[in-house]
Amino acid sequence: MIKHLSKLGAIPFALACAAGALHAATEADVEKSLYPYKGGVPSAPGVTPGTVINKGNVSSFEAVLDPSLLRHLQEGAVEITVGPTTSFDLHKSYVDATKENVANVKLGAKPGELVGYVSGRPFVEEPDAADPRAGEKLAWNYRYGMNWGDGLAISPFYWQYRNMDSGKVERNILFNFYFLKYSHRVNQAPTPEITPNPSKIFRATYVKVQEPQDVKNTQLLLQRYEDDLKQDDAYLYLGFQRRVRRLSTGQTTDAFLGSDIMIEDFEGYNGRISDMNWKYKGTANMLMPFYNHNDMKLSDEYKEADGYKYVSFGGQGGCFPNITWQLRKVYILESSPLDPNHPVSRRVHYMDAQTSAMSRTIVYDRKGDLWKIFMVGVSHPDFHLAKNKDSGVVLFDNFSMIDLQAKHCTTGQFKGQADPQMVPVNLFNVQNMRGGN
C-alpha cells in the first residue's frame, strides 16, 4: 500500500521553502520518485504478463529491450517471459528519511562531494538532460539506495564458471558474502549510525570462501569511507599464505578468483563516485529482471535444511536465469573511468527508477568494443524467505556476468538474508580475517 505524506511530513518541505531550500524538491517529487507506479504501471504494445519473447518475435519488442538483451534474443541464446509489473516499496523508514532530509541536499563543488545529506534518497527530482550533473545525482541515489538495506548476508552464495558454447561448468565456488552500513542507517538498529566509527567508514563488504579446498578460507574485506574522495581500503587473505595483504586500487579491476567478474563490478558498480564521469542518457520503460522469487522455476541442485531453493539457470551455456521480466521505468546512466589505464572504457547502467538498483550493465573494453554484460536479478523481499518479508530492501537474488569476447560466463545463486544477527560489526575488520573465524 502506498503511504501518502502526512501534514506533519510536509512541514520540512514548507520550512525548507520558506528558508530558501538548497534542493528544490517537492512532495510530488518524493511520491513520484519512490512510488512511480502509483498512477499505473508502464505499458507497451504486446508486452503483457505471460508473453514469451524469443528469436521469432523479438523484432516486435525492440523498444523495451536493452541492446545486449536484444542481441541475445536475436541470436536465440535465450527466451524470456514477461511478468506483471509490481511496486518494490522501500522500507518506510527510508521513505520517511527522504521526506525529512531531501530539501537540504546538494552536490558539492566537485564530483564525490555531497552537502547536507543525512539519509534516504538524496535526489528525487526527475533527471534533466540539460543538467550536466544529472548523472552524478543518479550515482548518489545508487550509493545511498536500499541495496541490501543496512545489513545483509548472502549465505550460502553459489558461483559457477561456465563455458558458454559447451555449457560445461568448469568450476564451482561456495561463498558467504556480508554487507554492513556504518552510517545513514534507517531500518536496523542502531540508527542512524554504528559507533564508535573512528575511521568514518560508510559501508563494508566481507567475503569468505567455503569451498573448494584450493581456495577455502580466502577472504576479502572492502571498506568504503564516508568521504568519497578517500580511497577505499581492500584486504585479501589467502589461506595457503596465512597472511592478509592490502590490495592496490588496480587489483579491484582484475578478474576475481579467475571469474568473469571484477571486484569493481559487484552489484553493478562497486567503486567511488569520484572515480567516474557520470552521464544521464535518458529515461525509458524497459523489461528488467524483477520478479517474485517464490513464483519462479527454482532449482533442486542445492539442498537447504529450511527447504529454500535457488533460481535455476538455462539458455545458452546455462548463463541466463529462469525468471520473469517486468516492464519498469528505467534511467540510463553511463560511467567512464577517469583513469586512462582502466580496463573499461565505459559502462552503460540500466538503473531501476524506483529502487536505484543497477540491475543491467553493459561493459565496454578499453578499445571501446562490447566486452561483458552484467545482470543481477531482483526479487521482491515479501516473496522470498520469511525473514525478508516487510524488510523493504532491494533483494538481489542471482547474477550473471557474460564475457562475450571469451564466450564464458560466471553465474551466482543467492540466499540473501536481511538478518542483523548475521552481520556483527566484528566481522568487518582485518583482525577477524587473521583469525579465520
ABEGO torsion letter per residue (X at the ends): XBBBBBAAAAAAAAAAAAAGBABABBAAAAAAAABAAAAEBBBBBGBBBGBBBBAAAAAAAAAABBAAAAAAAAAGABBBBBBBBBBBBBBAAAAAAAAAAAAABBBBABBGBBBGBABEBABABBBBAABAAAAAAAAAAAAABABGEABBBBOBBBBBBBBAAAGBBABBBBBBBBBBBABGBAABOBOABBOBBAAGBABBBBBBBAOBAAABGBBBBBBBBABAABBBBBBBBBAAAGBBBBBBAAAAABBBGGBABBAAABGGBBBBAAABBBBBAEBBBBBBBBBBAAABBBBAABBBAAGBBBBBBBEBGGABBBBBBBBBBBBBBBBBBABAABABABBBBBBBAAAGBBABBBBBBAAGBBABBBBBBBBBAABBBAAABGAGBBBBABBBBBBAAAGBBBBBBBBBBBBAAABBAAAABAAAAAAGX
